[in-house]
Structure formats: C-alpha cells, structure tokens
C-alpha cells in the first residue's frame, strides 16, 4: 500500500487542491471526456468529410491515424 500512497501523493502535487477526492474526480472527468470524444469522432467523420469535400475512402485511411498516434505516444511518455 505505501507504493500506491506515494503515487497518489505524486499525482496530487500537480493540483492546487491536494485531495484524493479531487484527483479521483479529475481523472474520471478526463476519462469521460476522452470516451465522449472517441464516440463522437466516429459519428462525426462523415459530416466532417462532407464539409471539407473528402470522400469516405480517404477518410478511412486518415481516421485510423488518430488512434495510431495515441498508441505511439505511449512509448514516448516513458
């Protein structure tokens, strides 16, 4: 349990309000917004393509790079 406590304390150092509840709410909100973004981008892809006059074939090539970038950044964050 001490390892978890030190991680929690390290995370709390980044916040103005040093509270475990604030950390939990902040991280939960970030995960909610990321989930909302992931769900929304899939349904908005066709209207965005229509707005910028990009056909579905090109969109199907470009769209996966969004997730590829998220995977690659994990390796650079270490």
N, C-alpha and C positions, 0 to 999 in steps of 0.2 A: 503493500500500500504506500510506502514512502515514495516510490518512483512516481506513482500517479499524482501524489501531492506535489512533488517538485515540478512535474509537467503542468499541472493546474496553476501553480504559482507563476511559472514562466509565462503562461498564456495571459494570466491576469495582469502581468506587468505592462502589457500593451494597452490596457484600458484605463480610462480615467477613473472609473468606478471599480474598485477592486473587490469584486464579489463573485463567488462561484455561480450564483444565480444569473448574474449579468452575462457571464461567459456562456452559460448554457443557452440563454435566450438569444444572444448574439450569433452563436454558431448555428442554432436552429433556424433563425431568420435567414442566414446566408444560405443554408441548405434548401430552405423553402424557395427562396428567390432563384437559386440555381435550377431547382426542379421546375419552377414555373417557366423559366427561360427555355429549358430543354423541351418542355411540352409545347410552348408557344412557337418556337422556331420551326418545328416540323409543320405545323398547320399554316404558318405564315409564309412558307417558302414559295408557294405558287403565286400568291398575290405580289410578293416582292419581285419575283421574276417577271411577272406581267408589267409591273411598274417600270422596271429597267430594261424591258424587252429582251429578256434572257430566256431561251427555251428550256424545257424540262431536262433535256439531255445534258446540257452544260451544268444546270443546277445539280444534277445527280453526281457530277464529278466534283464540283466545288463544295457542296454541302458536307460530305464526309471529312473534309479537311478541318472543319470546326472541331470535330472530336479527335482527329489525329493530333491537332495542336494541344489539346488538353492532355492527351496521353504522353506526348513528348515532353511537355513542361514538367511532368512528374519527375523525369530523370534529371532535369536541370535544377530542381528545387533541393536536391540532396546536398 
